[in-house]
Amino acid sequence: MTRRTPPTLADMIEAGRAYEQRLRGAQASLEAALVTGRSTDGVVVVLATGLGRLRAVQVSPTVFDNRDVTALQDAIAQAVRAAAANAAALSAEKMGPIEINLH
């Protein structure tokens, strides 16, 4: 039976630095990634980074034909929620579970 040597302080520091580098790499990858969110009717599309930074909101011109403000507001909210969910899923894939808030 072989006995394991406990890690030294230098080993733990090196492991911490390696972990920090992996997190920084994942964070940079998420910042560069774009996720989308669509309203259920498809008239609004939201683009955000993998970290949840809102980049653009696209609204179909057909939405203005109906002049339904409530429907447009709902569509925007649906698209933002979908983009946040997609950003959270991408983040969980890259970094493990975290909370994403669009801002």
C-alpha positions as CSV (number, residue, x, y, z in Angstrom):
1,M,0.0,0.0,0.0
2,T,1.4,3.3,-1.0
3,R,0.8,6.4,1.0
4,R,-0.1,9.6,-0.8
5,T,1.9,12.7,0.1
6,P,-0.4,15.7,1.0
7,P,-0.2,18.6,-1.4
8,T,2.2,21.3,-0.5
9,L,1.2,25.0,-0.3
10,A,3.0,25.5,-3.6
11,D,0.9,22.7,-5.2
12,M,-2.3,24.3,-4.0
13,I,-1.3,27.7,-5.2
14,E,-0.4,26.3,-8.6
15,A,-3.8,24.4,-8.8
16,G,-5.6,27.6,-7.9
17,R,-3.8,29.6,-10.6
18,A,-4.6,26.9,-13.2
19,Y,-8.2,27.0,-12.2
20,E,-8.3,30.8,-12.4
21,Q,-6.8,30.6,-15.9
22,R,-9.5,28.1,-17.0
23,L,-12.2,30.4,-15.6
24,R,-10.7,33.4,-17.4
25,G,-10.6,31.5,-20.6
26,A,-14.2,30.4,-20.3
27,Q,-15.2,33.9,-19.4
28,A,-13.5,35.3,-22.5
29,S,-15.2,32.7,-24.6
30,L,-18.6,33.5,-23.2
31,E,-18.1,37.2,-23.8
32,A,-17.3,36.6,-27.4
33,A,-20.2,34.1,-27.9
34,L,-23.6,35.4,-29.1
35,V,-26.8,33.8,-28.0
36,T,-30.3,34.6,-29.3
37,G,-33.7,34.6,-27.8
38,R,-36.9,34.7,-29.8
39,S,-40.5,35.5,-28.9
40,T,-42.9,32.7,-29.4
41,D,-44.4,34.4,-32.4
42,G,-40.9,35.2,-33.9
43,V,-41.5,38.9,-34.3
44,V,-38.8,39.9,-31.7
45,V,-35.2,38.5,-31.6
46,V,-32.7,39.5,-28.9
47,L,-29.0,39.0,-29.2
48,A,-26.8,38.8,-26.1
49,T,-23.4,37.6,-25.1
50,G,-22.8,34.4,-23.3
51,L,-22.4,36.4,-20.2
52,G,-25.8,38.0,-20.6
53,R,-24.8,41.4,-22.0
54,L,-27.6,42.6,-24.3
55,R,-26.2,43.4,-27.7
56,A,-29.3,44.0,-30.0
57,V,-33.0,43.8,-30.2
58,Q,-34.5,43.1,-33.6
59,V,-38.2,43.7,-34.3
60,S,-40.0,42.5,-37.4
61,P,-41.7,45.4,-39.3
62,T,-44.9,43.3,-39.4
63,V,-45.4,44.1,-35.7
64,F,-46.2,47.7,-36.6
65,D,-49.1,46.6,-38.9
66,N,-51.1,45.4,-35.9
67,R,-50.2,48.3,-33.6
68,D,-50.7,46.1,-30.6
69,V,-48.4,47.5,-27.9
70,T,-49.2,44.8,-25.3
71,A,-48.3,42.1,-27.8
72,L,-45.0,43.8,-28.6
73,Q,-44.2,44.2,-24.9
74,D,-44.9,40.5,-24.3
75,A,-42.8,39.5,-27.3
76,I,-39.8,41.6,-26.1
77,A,-40.1,40.1,-22.6
78,Q,-40.3,36.5,-24.1
79,A,-37.2,37.1,-26.3
80,V,-35.2,38.6,-23.4
81,R,-36.1,35.6,-21.2
82,A,-35.2,33.2,-23.9
83,A,-31.8,34.9,-24.5
84,A,-31.1,34.8,-20.8
85,A,-31.9,31.1,-20.6
86,N,-29.7,30.4,-23.6
87,A,-26.8,32.4,-22.1
88,A,-27.3,30.5,-18.8
89,A,-27.2,27.2,-20.6
90,L,-24.0,28.1,-22.5
91,S,-22.4,29.4,-19.3
92,A,-23.3,26.2,-17.5
93,E,-21.7,24.2,-20.3
94,K,-18.5,26.3,-20.1
95,M,-18.2,27.1,-16.4
96,G,-20.7,25.1,-14.5
97,P,-24.1,26.4,-13.2
98,I,-24.2,30.2,-12.7
99,E,-26.9,32.8,-12.7
100,I,-27.3,35.0,-15.8
101,N,-29.1,38.4,-15.7
102,L,-29.3,40.5,-18.9
103,H,-28.1,44.0,-18.4
